Amino acid sequence: MAPFNFTHSDASTFILTGIPGLEAAHIWISIPFFTFYIISLLGNVTLLSVVGKEQTLQKPMYLLLCMLALTDIATPTFVVPNALGIFWFNLKGITVAGCLTQMFFLHTISVMHSSTLVTMAFDRYVAICNPLRYATILSNAQIAKLGLAGLIRAVLFILPLPLLLSQQTFCANRIIPHTQCEHIALEKMVCGDFTVSKIYGFVLMFVINGFDLTLIAMSYGLIIRAVLRISSQKAHQKALNTCTAHICAMLTYYTPTFFSILTHHFGQGIAPYVHIILADLYLLIPPMLNPIIYGVKTKELRDKVVKYTCRSSADTRDDISSGLQCPPGNCQIVREYVNQH
């Protein structure tokens, strides 16, 4: 398929090249991008729908899952459509304002995602260490307040990044070898002194990740101490099982995050396309895996998903059966056949 040439090169536009060095494979690379995005949307929308419909799931733990699902929907949505436009139609042009806006939302959602993981660790700590006070410490209203605080924190911390870059002069060569407008890629386009922006971004990265990981480590340290005081092996297993899904979600988020950061700052000998693919996978893999992890590891949620899925399938079969045109006396046989298949 010949790509359409819709690139722009005026002074107010950046050019996103996609994945340099792998331009010939853009069509093939788009297949996993599109597949991961669709799986992510289906999984997270299903989770939101089931929690919204099922009254018994409308409690703090599942409201936190909904917050995580919202960030998991937003993250790839700010990346994949733009990347597919590059891969499929050669739509490489993006305005400076559009680029700064994309960068702001991507990093804001990332910080919000991290805040949600911290709140989920606190939720597990209260559930295991203070189960009798769980309902008073973590009500639905408290979860809403913590979510709002996390959003405000993310906006206040990330907003200076696009504001600082918007005051800079960008070089004449406005080609960004990437599929997205991330902070590090935009800094390389600045011709003037961007020391303040660079230091702020570097410190911010370590402050947010360091602070959040410290709180998570403290929560799990207290959880482990409480679990070790329990004499029953069965109680040990049950307590730790409640944390398994959250631990998996943290690993899928923080592991590629730090790997991508380390390759950016210390992997000068690594090919550029490796940096870009790692950055994209960091935004694609966790949103796809999180609903699967929680669907598999959380029995109550899994049962409700199966319930609504089976109900939807049964309704579909009933609609097919009721719409069948069959000879008198034979409809019952046809309906039984439809129900069996």
Salt bridges, closest charged atoms under 4 A:
GLU54 OE2 - LYS304 NZ 3.62
GLU54 OE1 - LYS307 NZ 3.28
ASP72 OD1 - HIS113 ND1 3.41
ASP123 OD2 - ARG124 NH2 2.71
GLU182 OE2 - HIS178 NE2 3.48
GLU182 OE2 - HIS264 NE2 3.12
GLU187 OE2 - HIS183 NE2 3.30
ASP212 OD2 - ARG153 NH2 2.93
GLU300 OE1 - LYS59 NZ 3.41
ASP303 OD2 - LYS299 NZ 2.87
